[in-house]
Amino acid sequence: MSFATTHPFAVGEFQITPLSRLQGAGHHTALLSIRSGQGSQTHDRVYTFKPEFKTQDSALMYAAAQGRYWLINPASLS
C-alpha cells in the first residue's frame, strides 16, 4: 500500500493532513488525518472516504476540501 500526502495545515489546535492511498487497478482513496493535542495527549482521527479517484491529486484535493469543511462543521464527519 502506498500513501501520499500534501502539505498539512494547522488551524487553532488542529493539524489537518490530507492523504491519498493507492488501491489496486490505479484507483486512489482519499483519507484525512485530524490531529490535536501535544505529547502524550495527542489524539489523531483518520477518516477514509468512499469515493475512488483516478488520480492522486484529485484524492488529495477531495481530502483537503473535507478537512476545510470539517473546520466549519465538525459534526460533518461524525
Helices and strands as residue ranges (DSSP letters): E 2-5, E 9-11, E 14-22, G 24-26, E 28-36, G 39-41, E 43-53, H 56-72, G 74-77
